[in-house]
């Protein structure tokens, strides 16, 4: 495990949300199709900026981790949706699945609580915090989970 001193440097810059999401979707589309999971992605915006202040590599890592969790816990014929909502100050990326939900004893693996059973899985919230973002999870055992990542936007 890396210490804070060994953690990768955060390189903040303007990142196009759509570009990161499209890249992630390309990676996961074959697995989603193979497993028979329905996937949808849409954006809820008006004239709001679609660029966020983030580290592109680390933002991609976070989204890959969240999508991987959603895919692994969603059964065939289940659904995963990704919604992006932006306003002047922030962008929210929300991933919702109809999977198993998260047992309360394992929620720390996603939220980064010190009681996380697998420390490596706690990387997503740490990466989010380092970029000035916030990651939260709402779970309903047996009905699915919603991962919500909120990042600061940048007017271009």
ChimeraX attribute file (.defattr): number of C-alpha atoms within 10 A of each C-alpha:
attribute: neighborCount
match mode: 1-to-1
recipient: residues
	/A:1	7
	/A:2	8
	/A:3	7
	/A:4	8
	/A:5	7
	/A:6	8
	/A:7	11
	/A:8	11
	/A:9	10
	/A:10	14
	/A:11	12
	/A:12	16
	/A:13	13
	/A:14	16
	/A:15	19
	/A:16	17
	/A:17	22
	/A:18	14
	/A:19	13
	/A:20	15
	/A:21	19
	/A:22	11
	/A:23	12
	/A:24	16
	/A:25	19
	/A:26	10
	/A:27	12
	/A:28	15
	/A:29	12
	/A:30	11
	/A:31	14
	/A:32	22
	/A:33	12
	/A:34	10
	/A:35	15
	/A:36	15
	/A:37	19
	/A:38	15
	/A:39	15
	/A:40	11
	/A:41	14
	/A:42	11
	/A:43	14
	/A:44	11
	/A:45	13
	/A:46	10
	/A:47	8
	/A:48	17
	/A:49	19
	/A:50	24
	/A:51	22
	/A:52	25
	/A:53	22
	/A:54	25
	/A:55	20
	/A:56	20
	/A:57	13
	/A:58	21
	/A:59	22
	/A:60	15
	/A:61	17
	/A:62	20
	/A:63	20
	/A:64	19
	/A:65	17
	/A:66	22
	/A:67	23
	/A:68	15
	/A:69	18
	/A:70	25
	/A:71	22
	/A:72	14
	/A:73	18
	/A:74	25
	/A:75	16
	/A:76	15
	/A:77	10
	/A:78	18
	/A:79	20
	/A:80	22
	/A:81	17
	/A:82	20
	/A:83	15
	/A:84	21
	/A:85	17
	/A:86	24
	/A:87	16
	/A:88	14
	/A:89	13
	/A:90	20
	/A:91	25
	/A:92	22
	/A:93	21
	/A:94	20
	/A:95	22
	/A:96	22
	/A:97	27
	/A:98	23
	/A:99	24
	/A:100	18
	/A:101	20
	/A:102	23
	/A:103	12
	/A:104	10
	/A:105	10
	/A:106	14
	/A:107	19
	/A:108	20
	/A:109	21
	/A:110	26
	/A:111	22
	/A:112	21
	/A:113	14
	/A:114	10
	/A:115	14
	/A:116	17
	/A:117	16
	/A:118	12
	/A:119	15
	/A:120	13
	/A:121	18
	/A:122	21
	/A:123	17
	/A:124	24
	/A:125	21
	/A:126	19
	/A:127	21
	/A:128	21
	/A:129	12
	/A:130	15
	/A:131	19
	/A:132	13
	/A:133	21
	/A:134	19
	/A:135	22
	/A:136	14
	/A:137	17
	/A:138	15
	/A:139	19
	/A:140	15
	/A:141	14
	/A:142	12
	/A:143	13
	/A:144	21
	/A:145	24
	/A:146	22
	/A:147	22
	/A:148	19
	/A:149	23
	/A:150	20
	/A:151	23
	/A:152	19
	/A:153	24
	/A:154	20
	/A:155	12
	/A:156	8
